Amino acid sequence: MIGQVATMQNRVISLAARHQSVVDNYKHTQEAALPEEPVSTEKPLDIAIVGMECIFPG
């Protein structure tokens, strides 16, 4: 397994066990609510933050 889900484990588990864990806990994910987006009366600023980064081997 690769990714964030794999890093949350503190032991080696099978793919079938990982799948069962996701299936069992899907209800919690489905019922989770995002916070409401804040409402602002201020006018947004016309700015841009531009950046770029590259990492090359060697």
Secondary structure, DSSP 8 states (H G I E B T S, - for coil): --SHHHHT-SS---HHHHHHHHHHTHHHHHH----------S----------------
